Amino acid sequence: MLKGTKSWWLYRYDHVPDQHLRAFEAVRDQNLRTGRAWAIKETLRELWDDRSVAWARKFFKDWFG
């Protein structure tokens, strides 16, 4: 099921190429560990948007807790 999907998991959701989007969504929604890891990566992407270390720490503690 995952064969040939390696590069898809490296994209941000809004940057997945249109020609692969439907197939990616189908694989992502299969409740696989790979999909869960990708979702965690996407959530933690918000960490880099924080303007200060204190806000980044708060975000991480809230997310991890």
Secondary structure, 3 states (H helix, E strand, C coil): CCCCCHHHHHCCHHHCCHHHHHHHHHHHCCCCHHHHHHHHHHHHHHHHHCCCHHHHHHHHHHHHC
